[in-house]
Amino acid sequence: MSAKPNHSSEKKPLASKLQQNGSSTSKKPKLSVPSSTTQVKPTTVKAEVKADDDDDLPISHRIKKATMSERKPSSANPKATKVVSSSFKKANMKNAKQMKNSKFIKSTKVTPGSTDGQRKWTTLVHNGVIFPPPYQPHGIKILYKGKPVDLTPEQEEVATMFAVMKDTDYMQKPKFLDNFWNDWRRILGRNHVIQKLDDCDFSPIYDWHQQEKEKKKQMSTEEKKAVKEQKLQQEEKYMWAIVDGVKEKVGNFRVEPPGLFRGRGEHPKMGKLKRRIRPRDITINIGKDAPVPECPIAGESWKEIKHDNTVTWLAFWNDPINPKEFKYVFLAASSSLKGQSDKEKYEKARMLKDYIHNIRAAYTRDFNSKDIVKQQIAVATYLIDKLALRAGNEKDGEEEADTVGCCTLKVSNVECIPPNMIKFDFLGKDSIRYENTVEVELPVFKAIGKFQAGKGENDLLFDELDTSKLNAHLKELMPGLTAKVFRTYNASITLDQQVSCRQLYEETEDGDVAEKVVVYQKANKQVAIICNHQRTVSKTHDSQMLRLTERIETAKQELKELKVDLERAKKGKSPLKGADGKQKRNLSPEAIAKKIASANQKIEKYEMDMTTKEDLKTVALGTSKINYLDPRITVAWCKRHEVPIEKIFNKSLLAKFAWAMDVEPQFRF
């Protein structure tokens, strides 16, 4: 039975109670996620994630619901629509142009079938996928116990994959080395002269690879342009599909080349060989009357041809590392089908506003339930709501990384600290560490202590609960409700409340665009903290900070000289020579005063850039923008504050969210 919609004022997520950057919060949050308690561990955090759990799922795997009409409450400042309209028109014009897509297909565990049976298209025409070129042997020999060794092309290809990773951290990881050796040894054969990886020297191949890289760098602009044009010409026909007579961009038409699997964090399969995908591995989905895409590899054929108009994927195959997962080819994020799917996702999250009060009241009542299943569901729902935790999926034994979500938390992942603090420490999605100490409701604290009692460290905290039970319960509370809907709701409403804060608005009303963008980034950061979107510190961070420091020092020296020049100009004297020893030209006091003002602005900008870079160095802002933040919040904010949308959304996001560009400035999530 669904929880009845409620229109009370209790629509705020945990994040809205964060007290930061001018938000006026008089009451201490009961359960907060301040940045000071979210520990970033660079050793376990990988590069910024570009897509989330089911962002690549077919539309048929998302619960479809008619789009709700957009609410338009009054806004404190609905100005500037005309002022920034040119920026938004340019954005929409850019959307019509070719956008940069993710280079390769992403994987998902969802099987390639429809769940709702609804027709997604009537006619579908496309040209299949493009394969990486066949391997070209280079003939460079590795050394085994100091002596050159002949390798077959297949053996050499895998050896080259390993050699080019010489400078990476993976070479220090035993699991990576063991997995590589086990796979390569099978290709070498039992009687091969190479019997131990430690006795191999891959330096000759590494040196050859470095020379080849240098040759590419030395290519002239014309040569690079010719190579690029040739590549584009080869790929052109794969870049488009015709859906119901409309030409749509294909998002990921390239089959990933073979290589060594890296994974994120300490993935147990790192170092294993990702075999070459052949046409016989690939299932094509196309319209019944459409010509079957020509197989680009002579003498081979597709695994299967389907004509399923209840799904939106164009092709799929089994992941070579995790065969239970599937790699899909979809239309681009800018396509009409994907745009409609995104809009439905955010409308569903907005719908949660009308249910959230009753949902929270229901799980609060069950904190003290004598039914252990009900009690565990209540506490798990509370954690998903308040901490934006993922539900968590079961692993396939030792085949997957040791990551957990809410339902799969172990006793050792949770520490109770009296009187009502809980410390969480576990590896979440993509092996990114989640470490956070929060204050919880006292009944939740007691319940978690009860769930831990009498269990070992590796036992499940929620031993009476799994994701299927939890999801079934959530759908009873609201049609289509999932843990991800909670994440989307909490992320979006937090951003909406942060950027709409009256105090922040007054602080930036007269500021320039750069200052307003910083305000947006701070709000975006709070969302990233809630969702645990982290990244490693960029390798260039220190050099960038040093460069900014040098610029500030140079600007301050320039300012110092200008102040001296101003005093001399007021007395009718010529300026002193500059730091370069050259005589500066005479300027009026008014002109020098303008230069001083400009120098001060330059220093302020550099200092603001330094502060922002340092503040955001371990936070990944992009993931929440792509997957969890309703783009209409950002577009409306940009219109209200006269900020060009290009300052917030890159080219890919402008194309992905073209459907949101016409939103009114007064829009609120």
C-alpha positions as semicolon CSV with decimal commas, in nm:
position;residue;x (nm);y (nm);z (nm)
1;M;0,000;0,000;0,000
2;S;0,148;0,335;-0,103
3;A;0,210;0,608;0,147
4;K;-0,034;0,889;0,084
5;P;0,106;1,209;-0,062
6;N;0,165;1,477;0,196
7;H;0,221;1,844;0,129
8;S;0,360;1,941;0,467
9;S;0,675;2,140;0,511
10;E;0,881;1,832;0,594
11;K;1,037;1,798;0,251
12;K;1,395;1,862;0,349
13;P;1,661;1,593;0,326
14;L;1,944;1,565;0,570
15;A;2,161;1,777;0,345
16;S;1,932;2,076;0,370
17;K;2,018;2,093;0,738
18;L;2,387;2,138;0,670
19;Q;2,503;2,462;0,815
20;Q;2,747;2,610;0,569
21;N;2,830;2,913;0,361
22;G;2,561;3,145;0,483
23;S;2,268;2,908;0,510
24;S;2,076;3,011;0,818
25;T;2,011;2,704;1,030
26;S;1,906;2,776;1,383
27;K;1,865;2,417;1,496
28;K;2,147;2,166;1,518
29;P;2,092;1,890;1,262
30;K;2,002;1,555;1,407
31;L;2,200;1,367;1,149
32;S;2,448;1,571;0,952
33;V;2,718;1,503;0,698
34;P;2,965;1,788;0,744
35;S;3,276;1,780;0,533
36;S;3,489;1,750;0,844
37;T;3,358;1,403;0,915
38;T;3,377;1,270;0,563
39;Q;3,730;1,142;0,533
40;V;3,883;1,123;0,189
41;K;4,132;0,842;0,144
42;P;4,330;0,905;-0,174
43;T;4,483;0,559;-0,165
44;T;4,147;0,396;-0,229
45;V;3,976;0,660;-0,433
46;K;3,991;0,636;-0,809
47;A;3,939;0,895;-1,077
48;E;3,614;1,077;-1,106
49;V;3,329;0,847;-1,198
50;K;3,141;0,954;-1,506
51;A;2,822;0,754;-1,474
52;D;2,630;0,591;-1,198
53;D;2,458;0,263;-1,115
54;D;2,192;0,233;-1,381
55;D;2,248;0,540;-1,591
56;D;2,309;0,307;-1,885
57;L;2,005;0,085;-1,837
58;P;1,750;0,061;-2,116
59;I;1,447;0,281;-2,069
60;S;1,243;-0,035;-2,041
61;H;1,422;-0,114;-1,717
62;R;1,316;0,211;-1,556
63;I;0,963;0,246;-1,427
64;K;0,785;0,463;-1,675
65;K;0,546;0,728;-1,556
66;A;0,371;1,013;-1,728
67;T;0,560;1,338;-1,688
68;M;0,417;1,557;-1,416
69;S;0,343;1,919;-1,487
70;E;0,620;2,145;-1,366
71;R;0,546;2,345;-1,054
72;K;0,616;2,716;-1,081
73;P;0,622;2,878;-0,738
74;S;0,705;3,243;-0,717
75;S;1,069;3,341;-0,711
76;A;1,240;3,621;-0,530
77;N;1,410;3,736;-0,846
78;P;1,268;3,617;-1,177
79;K;1,479;3,861;-1,374
80;A;1,739;3,822;-1,641
81;T;1,560;3,585;-1,874
82;K;1,626;3,811;-2,170
83;V;1,973;3,902;-2,055
84;V;2,100;3,546;-2,065
85;S;1,874;3,416;-2,339
86;S;2,151;3,445;-2,597
87;S;2,365;3,212;-2,388
88;F;2,089;2,954;-2,373
89;K;2,015;2,990;-2,743
90;K;2,381;2,921;-2,815
91;A;2,365;2,619;-2,588
92;N;2,067;2,483;-2,779
93;M;2,241;2,548;-3,110
94;K;2,544;2,358;-2,985
95;N;2,323;2,067;-2,892
96;A;2,240;2,018;-3,257
97;K;2,606;1,974;-3,335
98;Q;2,811;1,664;-3,279
99;M;2,879;1,607;-2,910
100;K;3,166;1,423;-2,751
101;N;3,047;1,084;-2,629
102;S;3,191;0,835;-2,387
103;K;3,449;0,646;-2,586
104;F;3,349;0,292;-2,504
105;I;3,043;0,098;-2,395
106;K;2,966;0,069;-2,023
107;S;2,850;-0,250;-1,852
108;T;2,544;-0,332;-1,647
109;K;2,406;-0,645;-1,483
110;V;2,056;-0,598;-1,624
111;T;1,963;-0,869;-1,872
112;P;1,878;-0,754;-2,226
113;G;1,501;-0,781;-2,205
114;S;1,206;-0,551;-2,151
115;T;1,026;-0,531;-1,818
116;D;0,723;-0,326;-1,920
117;G;0,665;-0,460;-2,272
118;Q;0,585;-0,112;-2,402
119;R;0,686;-0,022;-2,755
120;K;0,978;0,221;-2,763
121;W;1,008;0,264;-3,140
122;T;0,846;0,158;-3,466
123;T;1,141;0,166;-3,706
124;L;1,510;0,139;-3,619
125;V;1,803;0,152;-3,860
126;H;2,172;0,158;-3,767
127;N;2,509;0,024;-3,882
128;G;2,613;-0,183;-3,583
129;V;2,944;-0,126;-3,406
130;I;3,302;-0,055;-3,504
131;F;3,580;-0,288;-3,390
132;P;3,934;-0,193;-3,291
133;P;4,194;-0,262;-3,562
134;P;4,369;-0,601;-3,558
135;Y;4,693;-0,622;-3,366
136;Q;5,007;-0,526;-3,560
137;P;5,316;-0,709;-3,424
138;H;5,618;-0,485;-3,361
139;G;5,876;-0,763;-3,324
140;I;6,043;-0,618;-3,012
141;K;6,161;-0,899;-2,786
142;I;6,141;-0,909;-2,409
143;L;6,429;-1,043;-2,203
144;Y;6,403;-1,355;-1,990
145;K;6,691;-1,400;-1,749
146;G;6,874;-1,144;-1,960
147;K;6,823;-1,321;-2,294
148;P;6,589;-1,218;-2,581
149;V;6,282;-1,438;-2,623
150;D;6,073;-1,489;-2,936
151;L;5,698;-1,444;-2,889
152;T;5,403;-1,519;-3,114
153;P;5,187;-1,218;-3,213
154;E;4,924;-1,320;-2,954
155;Q;5,186;-1,355;-2,679
156;E;5,353;-1,029;-2,782
157;E;5,022;-0,840;-2,777
158;V;4,955;-0,933;-2,414
159;A;5,318;-0,867;-2,316
160;T;5,286;-0,519;-2,469
161;M;4,969;-0,450;-2,267
162;F;5,173;-0,523;-1,955
163;A;5,490;-0,340;-2,059
164;V;5,321;-0,006;-2,127
165;M;5,189;-0,001;-1,767
166;K;5,540;0,005;-1,623
167;D;5,499;0,350;-1,464
168;T;5,158;0,286;-1,306
169;D;5,076;0,195;-0,946
170;Y;4,938;-0,138;-1,065
171;M;5,292;-0,271;-1,096
172;Q;5,313;-0,257;-0,717
173;K;4,993;-0,458;-0,665
174;P;5,045;-0,834;-0,615
175;K;4,688;-0,916;-0,724
176;F;4,739;-0,737;-1,056
177;L;5,068;-0,917;-1,118
178;D;4,928;-1,258;-1,021
179;N;4,620;-1,224;-1,243
180;F;4,827;-1,108;-1,539
181;W;5,075;-1,391;-1,501
182;N;4,801;-1,656;-1,474
183;D;4,634;-1,537;-1,796
184;W;4,958;-1,479;-1,989
185;R;5,099;-1,816;-1,883
186;R;4,802;-1,990;-2,044
187;I;4,879;-1,811;-2,371
188;L;5,251;-1,892;-2,344
189;G;5,181;-2,261;-2,289
190;R;5,314;-2,503;-2,030
191;N;5,643;-2,575;-2,210
192;H;5,739;-2,215;-2,289
193;V;6,084;-2,097;-2,185
194;I;5,924;-1,824;-1,971
195;Q;5,832;-1,983;-1,639
196;K;5,845;-1,692;-1,390
197;L;5,721;-1,336;-1,426
198;D;5,992;-1,204;-1,194
199;D;6,261;-1,312;-1,443
200;C;6,103;-1,115;-1,729
201;D;6,232;-0,776;-1,840
202;F;5,975;-0,583;-2,045
203;S;6,196;-0,274;-2,083
204;P;6,265;-0,319;-2,457
205;I;5,891;-0,306;-2,535
206;Y;5,840;-0,018;-2,292
207;D;6,122;0,181;-2,454
208;W;5,979;0,113;-2,801
209;H;5,637;0,229;-2,683
210;Q;5,783;0,553;-2,546
211;Q;5,955;0,618;-2,879
212;E;5,627;0,563;-3,065
213;K;5,451;0,807;-2,833
214;E;5,721;1,064;-2,897
215;K;5,683;1,018;-3,274
216;K;5,314;1,099;-3,245
217;K;5,394;1,411;-3,045
218;Q;5,634;1,523;-3,316
219;M;5,372;1,494;-3,590
220;S;5,288;1,820;-3,763
221;T;4,948;1,982;-3,722
222;E;4,859;1,880;-4,078
223;E;4,954;1,517;-4,012
224;K;4,750;1,505;-3,691
225;K;4,455;1,660;-3,872
226;A;4,479;1,403;-4,151
227;V;4,481;1,115;-3,901
228;K;4,182;1,263;-3,720
229;E;3,987;1,310;-4,043
230;Q;4,063;0,955;-4,153
231;K;3,938;0,821;-3,819
232;L;3,623;1,032;-3,841
233;Q;3,558;0,911;-4,193
234;Q;3,585;0,548;-4,080
235;E;3,347;0,604;-3,788
236;E;3,092;0,833;-3,951
237;K;2,841;0,568;-4,053
238;Y;2,840;0,412;-3,704
239;M;2,770;0,743;-3,532
240;W;2,405;0,768;-3,631
241;A;2,083;0,570;-3,609
242;I;1,744;0,641;-3,765
243;V;1,468;0,602;-3,505
244;D;1,114;0,641;-3,639
245;G;1,252;0,842;-3,928
246;V;1,457;1,075;-3,706
247;K;1,836;1,081;-3,722
248;E;1,974;1,028;-3,370
249;K;2,330;1,018;-3,238
250;V;2,463;0,682;-3,116
251;G;2,634;0,721;-2,783
252;N;2,890;0,441;-2,772
253;F;2,945;0,257;-3,098
254;R;3,307;0,148;-3,038
255;V;3,392;-0,199;-2,915
256;E;3,658;-0,167;-2,647
257;P;3,998;-0,305;-2,753
258;P;4,158;-0,594;-2,564
259;G;4,365;-0,497;-2,263
260;L;4,440;-0,568;-1,900
261;F;4,150;-0,509;-1,664
262;R;4,220;-0,240;-1,407
263;G;3,898;-0,199;-1,214
264;R;3,855;0,047;-0,932
265;G;4,011;0,021;-0,590
266;E;4,137;-0,326;-0,499
267;H;3,931;-0,520;-0,750
268;P;4,003;-0,895;-0,727
269;K;4,017;-0,928;-1,107
270;M;4,265;-0,648;-1,175
271;G;4,532;-0,757;-1,422
272;K;4,317;-1,018;-1,597
273;L;4,313;-1,017;-1,976
274;K;4,012;-0,859;-2,143
275;R;3,994;-1,071;-2,455
276;R;3,918;-0,929;-2,798
277;I;3,544;-0,910;-2,871
278;R;3,443;-1,068;-3,203
279;P;3,124;-1,026;-3,410
280;R;3,018;-1,374;-3,294
281;D;2,987;-1,231;-2,941
282;I;2,749;-0,950;-3,038
283;T;2,369;-0,948;-3,060
284;I;2,223;-0,678;-3,285
285;N;1,879;-0,522;-3,232
286;I;1,722;-0,357;-3,536
287;G;1,387;-0,298;-3,708
288;K;1,229;-0,592;-3,891
289;D;1,236;-0,421;-4,228
290;A;1,578;-0,261;-4,180
291;P;1,889;-0,401;-4,349
292;V;2,106;-0,604;-4,112
293;P;2,430;-0,414;-4,040
294;E;2,720;-0,545;-4,244
295;C;2,970;-0,737;-4,034
296;P;3,293;-0,533;-4,064
297;I;3,523;-0,834;-4,022
298;A;3,538;-1,055;-4,329
299;G;3,439;-1,417;-4,281
300;E;3,261;-1,357;-3,950
301;S;2,898;-1,296;-3,857
302;W;2,689;-1,156;-3,572
303;K;2,584;-1,384;-3,287
304;E;2,214;-1,304;-3,326
305;I;1,979;-1,053;-3,488
306;K;1,680;-0,934;-3,283
307;H;1,385;-0,710;-3,370
308;D;1,272;-0,611;-3,020
309;N;1,100;-0,272;-3,019
310;T;1,033;-0,288;-2,644
311;V;1,398;-0,208;-2,566
312;T;1,623;0,081;-2,666
313;W;1,963;-0,088;-2,694
314;L;2,113;-0,132;-3,039
315;A;2,359;-0,408;-2,954
316;F;2,494;-0,601;-2,655
317;W;2,746;-0,867;-2,557
318;N;2,871;-1,033;-2,240
319;D;3,143;-0,852;-2,048
320;P;3,470;-1,045;-2,103
321;I;3,577;-1,003;-1,739
322;N;3,239;-1,050;-1,569
323;P;3,033;-1,270;-1,805
324;K;2,718;-1,217;-1,595
325;E;2,728;-0,849;-1,690
326;F;2,636;-0,706;-2,028
327;K;2,786;-0,435;-2,244
328;Y;2,526;-0,226;-2,426
329;V;2,520;0,015;-2,716
330;F;2,262;0,291;-2,666
331;L;2,163;0,613;-2,831
332;A;2,356;0,919;-2,714
333;A;2,260;1,116;-2,405
334;S;2,137;1,392;-2,636
335;S;1,880;1,166;-2,806
336;S;1,509;1,228;-2,758
337;L;1,454;0,885;-2,598
338;K;1,730;0,938;-2,343
339;G;1,615;1,293;-2,271
340;Q;1,261;1,175;-2,203
341;S;1,395;0,902;-1,975
342;D;1,601;1,156;-1,779
343;K;1,305;1,389;-1,738
344;E;1,088;1,104;-1,611
345;K;1,360;1,012;-1,361
346;Y;1,369;1,362;-1,213
347;E;0,991;1,395;-1,212
348;K;0,973;1,072;-1,013
349;A;1,220;1,218;-0,762
350;R;1,009;1,535;-0,741
351;M;0,705;1,320;-0,675
352;L;0,880;1,187;-0,363
353;K;0,832;1,532;-0,208
354;D;0,462;1,454;-0,176
355;Y;0,526;1,121;-0,002
356;I;0,835;1,188;0,208
357;H;0,656;1,303;0,525
358;N;0,444;0,989;0,551
359;I;0,737;0,766;0,453
360;R;0,950;0,911;0,732
361;A;0,665;0,883;0,979
362;A;0,616;0,517;0,882
363;Y;0,977;0,410;0,922
364;T;1,008;0,607;1,247
365;R;0,716;0,408;1,392
366;D;0,889;0,082;1,299
367;F;1,221;0,166;1,470
368;N;1,086;-0,011;1,779
369;S;0,889;-0,284;1,600
370;K;0,902;-0,630;1,757
371;D;0,906;-0,775;1,405
372;I;1,280;-0,793;1,328
373;V;1,224;-0,775;0,951
374;K;1,012;-0,459;0,986
375;Q;1,267;-0,308;1,222
376;Q;1,558;-0,377;0,987
377;I;1,364;-0,240;0,689
378;A;1,285;0,076;0,888
379;V;1,648;0,138;0,989
380;A;1,779;0,059;0,640
381;T;1,526;0,297;0,482
382;Y;1,628;0,566;0,733
383;L;1,996;0,527;0,638
384;I;1,917;0,533;0,265
385;D;1,706;0,845;0,311
386;K;1,931;1,035;0,548
387;L;2,276;0,929;0,424
388;A;2,194;0,867;0,056
389;L;2,344;0,518;0,081
390;R;2,302;0,280;-0,209
391;A;2,086;-0,025;-0,143
392;G;2,375;-0,265;-0,213
393;N;2,373;-0,571;-0,437
394;E;2,481;-0,927;-0,371
395;K;2,825;-1,025;-0,500
396;D;2,902;-1,332;-0,703
397;G;3,137;-1,488;-0,447
398;E;3,498;-1,380;-0,490
399;E;3,444;-1,268;-0,848
400;E;3,366;-0,908;-0,761
401;A;3,525;-0,634;-0,552
402;D;3,447;-0,644;-0,180
403;T;3,211;-0,346;-0,191
404;V;2,891;-0,302;0,005
405;G;2,575;-0,095;0,024
406;C;2,318;-0,048;0,294
407;C;2,168;-0,400;0,283
408;T;2,509;-0,567;0,266
409;L;2,676;-0,377;0,550
410;K;2,878;-0,603;0,777
411;V;2,899;-0,571;1,153
412;S;3,259;-0,450;1,115
413;N;3,148;-0,164;0,887
414;V;2,947;0,002;1,164
415;E;3,062;0,122;1,506
416;C;2,823;0,247;1,774
417;I;2,962;0,541;1,974
418;P;2,745;0,638;2,274
419;P;2,519;0,815;2,324
420;N;2,391;0,811;1,963
421;M;2,677;0,840;1,714
422;I;2,739;0,585;1,439
423;K;3,068;0,552;1,253
424;F;3,049;0,400;0,905
425;D;3,358;0,268;0,731
426;F;3,326;0,057;0,416
427;L;3,410;0,037;0,047
428;G;3,117;0,156;-0,161
429;K;3,057;0,151;-0,535
430;D;3,377;0,145;-0,743
431;S;3,572;0,062;-0,425
432;I;3,550;0,422;-0,305
433;R;3,579;0,437;0,071
434;Y;3,289;0,576;0,269
435;E;3,400;0,692;0,613
436;N;3,156;0,904;0,808
437;T;3,054;0,958;1,170
438;V;2,699;1,081;1,217
439;E;2,448;1,149;1,490
440;V;2,134;0,937;1,454
441;E;1,798;0,907;1,624
442;L;1,834;0,722;1,956
443;P;1,599;0,437;1,851
444;V;1,817;0,385;1,540
445;F;2,130;0,374;1,756
446;K;1,973;0,113;1,984
447;A;1,842;-0,092;1,692
448;I;2,183;-0,107;1,522
449;G;2,339;-0,218;1,850
450;K;2,074;-0,490;1,869
451;F;2,145;-0,601;1,510
452;Q;2,516;-0,635;1,596
453;A;2,466;-0,834;1,916
454;G;2,594;-1,191;1,907
455;K;2,737;-1,163;1,554
456;G;3,087;-1,191;1,416
457;E;3,263;-0,904;1,237
458;N;3,194;-1,050;0,893
459;D;2,826;-1,121;0,957
460;L;2,561;-0,907;0,789
461;L;2,422;-0,621;0,995
462;F;2,083;-0,659;0,825
463;D;2,071;-1,038;0,822
464;E;1,693;-1,051;0,770
465;L;1,702;-0,814;0,474
466;D;1,820;-0,811;0,114
467;T;1,782;-0,568;-0,175
468;S;1,481;-0,746;-0,322
469;K;1,289;-0,724;0,007
470;L;1,388;-0,362;0,054
471;N;1,294;-0,261;-0,301
472;A;0,960;-0,439;-0,272
473;H;0,893;-0,244;0,048
474;L;0,995;0,088;-0,110
475;K;0,757;0,033;-0,401
476;E;0,476;-0,016;-0,151
477;L;0,552;0,329;-0,009
478;M;0,547;0,502;-0,349
479;P;0,509;0,372;-0,704
480;G;0,853;0,319;-0,855
481;L;1,042;0,418;-0,539
482;T;1,400;0,286;-0,518
483;A;1,713;0,374;-0,323
484;K;1,834;0,570;-0,625
485;V;1,516;0,780;-0,625
486;F;1,602;0,874;-0,265
487;R;1,955;0,969;-0,376
488;T;1,821;1,174;-0,666
489;Y;1,565;1,344;-0,441
490;N;1,812;1,427;-0,163
491;A;2,076;1,548;-0,408
492;S;1,839;1,764;-0,611
493;I;1,648;1,919;-0,324
494;T;1,975;1,994;-0,143
495;L;2,110;2,180;-0,447
496;D;1,780;2,361;-0,493
497;Q;1,774;2,479;-0,132
498;Q;2,141;2,575;-0,128
499;V;2,137;2,784;-0,447
500;S;1,802;2,940;-0,354
501;C;1,913;3,045;-0,006
502;R;1,818;3,411;0,036
503;Q;2,135;3,498;0,225
504;L;2,355;3,349;-0,047
505;Y;2,155;3,536;-0,309
506;E;2,208;3,867;-0,132
507;E;2,581;3,796;-0,096
508;T;2,624;3,736;-0,469
509;E;2,357;3,964;-0,615
510;D;2,614;4,228;-0,707
511;G;2,901;3,984;-0,762
512;D;3,053;3,895;-1,096
513;V;2,996;3,567;-1,279
514;A;3,306;3,403;-1,128
515;E;3,183;3,472;-0,773
516;K;2,841;3,332;-0,854
517;V;2,994;3,017;-1,003
518;V;3,188;2,964;-0,678
519;V;2,860;2,979;-0,485
520;Y;2,714;2,714;-0,716
521;Q;3,022;2,495;-0,677
522;K;2,995;2,512;-0,298
523;A;2,634;2,395;-0,320
524;N;2,737;2,121;-0,565
525;K;3,010;2,017;-0,320
526;Q;2,755;1,954;-0,044
527;V;2,570;1,719;-0,278
528;A;2,893;1,539;-0,369
529;I;2,974;1,491;0,001
530;I;2,632;1,343;0,070
531;C;2,664;1,103;-0,226
532;N;3,028;1,020;-0,141
533;H;3,151;1,131;-0,482
534;Q;3,525;1,150;-0,437
535;R;3,829;1,165;-0,660
536;T;4,203;1,143;-0,620
537;V;4,397;1,466;-0,599
538;S;4,506;1,558;-0,951
539;K;4,872;1,498;-1,030
540;T;4,890;1,857;-1,152
541;H;4,727;2,006;-0,841
542;D;5,051;2,112;-0,673
543;S;5,193;2,264;-0,990
544;Q;4,866;2,452;-1,051
545;M;4,870;2,590;-0,698
546;L;5,235;2,692;-0,737
547;R;5,155;2,867;-1,063
548;L;4,869;3,058;-0,900
549;T;5,093;3,154;-0,607
550;E;5,352;3,291;-0,850
551;R;5,084;3,488;-1,033
552;I;4,961;3,637;-0,706
553;E;5,314;3,739;-0,608
554;T;5,372;3,895;-0,951
555;A;5,041;4,082;-0,931
556;K;5,121;4,207;-0,580
557;Q;5,459;4,332;-0,695
558;E;5,289;4,507;-0,987
559;L;5,038;4,660;-0,745
560;K;5,317;4,783;-0,520
561;E;5,487;4,956;-0,814
562;L;5,160;5,110;-0,930
563;K;5,098;5,262;-0,587
564;V;5,443;5,423;-0,598
565;D;5,374;5,546;-0,952
566;L;5,044;5,697;-0,837
567;E;5,210;5,897;-0,560
568;R;5,477;6,022;-0,802
569;A;5,215;6,108;-1,067
570;K;5,022;6,316;-0,815
571;K;5,342;6,516;-0,756
572;G;5,405;6,553;-1,129
573;K;5,702;6,315;-1,127
574;S;5,781;6,046;-1,385
575;P;5,735;5,681;-1,283
576;L;6,033;5,474;-1,172
577;K;6,176;5,205;-1,396
578;G;5,994;4,873;-1,396
579;A;6,126;4,542;-1,260
580;D;6,258;4,469;-1,610
581;G;6,471;4,786;-1,598
582;K;6,274;4,964;-1,868
583;Q;6,137;5,313;-1,826
584;K;5,758;5,318;-1,791
585;R;5,555;5,575;-1,979
586;N;5,392;5,866;-1,803
587;L;5,027;5,815;-1,711
588;S;4,773;6,037;-1,542
589;P;4,679;5,962;-1,180
590;E;4,334;5,856;-1,303
591;A;4,481;5,602;-1,546
592;I;4,711;5,460;-1,277
593;A;4,417;5,436;-1,036
594;K;4,234;5,224;-1,294
595;K;4,537;4,997;-1,324
596;I;4,546;4,962;-0,945
597;A;4,179;4,861;-0,940
598;S;4,246;4,608;-1,217
599;A;4,545;4,465;-1,028
600;N;4,337;4,426;-0,712
601;Q;4,068;4,241;-0,908
602;K;4,332;4,015;-1,059
603;I;4,471;3,928;-0,715
604;E;4,122;3,860;-0,580
605;K;4,048;3,629;-0,873
606;Y;4,372;3,433;-0,831
607;E;4,314;3,397;-0,457
608;M;3,956;3,283;-0,518
609;D;4,080;3,030;-0,775
610;M;4,332;2,895;-0,523
611;T;4,070;2,861;-0,251
612;T;3,827;2,685;-0,485
613;K;4,090;2,444;-0,621
614;E;4,202;2,351;-0,272
615;D;3,845;2,316;-0,148
616;L;3,738;2,087;-0,433
617;K;4,057;1,887;-0,490
618;T;3,913;1,560;-0,352
619;V;3,549;1,614;-0,448
620;A;3,400;1,495;-0,778
621;L;3,133;1,745;-0,879
622;G;3,059;1,592;-1,218
623;T;2,898;1,265;-1,109
624;S;2,608;1,431;-0,930
625;K;2,553;1,669;-1,223
626;I;2,528;1,376;-1,462
627;N;2,313;1,143;-1,254
628;Y;2,147;1,302;-0,953
629;L;2,086;1,675;-0,998
630;D;1,775;1,783;-1,186
631;P;1,930;2,005;-1,458
632;R;1,631;2,241;-1,444
633;I;1,751;2,360;-1,102
634;T;2,083;2,468;-1,253
635;V;1,932;2,619;-1,568
636;A;1,677;2,820;-1,367
637;W;1,949;2,940;-1,128
638;C;2,166;3,051;-1,419
639;K;1,876;3,248;-1,565
640;R;1,794;3,412;-1,232
641;H;2,154;3,513;-1,169
642;E;2,263;3,600;-1,523
643;V;2,523;3,324;-1,537
644;P;2,594;3,170;-1,881
645;I;2,494;2,804;-1,867
646;E;2,829;2,711;-2,027
647;K;2,996;2,813;-1,701
648;I;2,824;2,520;-1,527
649;F;2,752;2,259;-1,796
650;N;3,017;2,134;-2,037
651;K;2,939;2,051;-2,399
652;S;2,828;1,695;-2,323
653;L;2,590;1,802;-2,046
654;L;2,445;2,078;-2,264
655;A;2,354;1,813;-2,518
656;K;2,234;1,562;-2,258
657;F;2,006;1,816;-2,092
658;A;1,878;2,002;-2,398
659;W;1,525;1,925;-2,277
660;A;1,582;2,138;-1,965
661;M;1,702;2,457;-2,134
662;D;1,359;2,618;-2,174
663;V;1,268;2,598;-1,806
664;E;1,135;2,915;-1,643
665;P;1,367;3,109;-1,408
666;Q;1,116;3,055;-1,125
667;F;1,148;2,674;-1,138
668;R;1,199;2,505;-0,800
669;F;1,253;2,134;-0,747
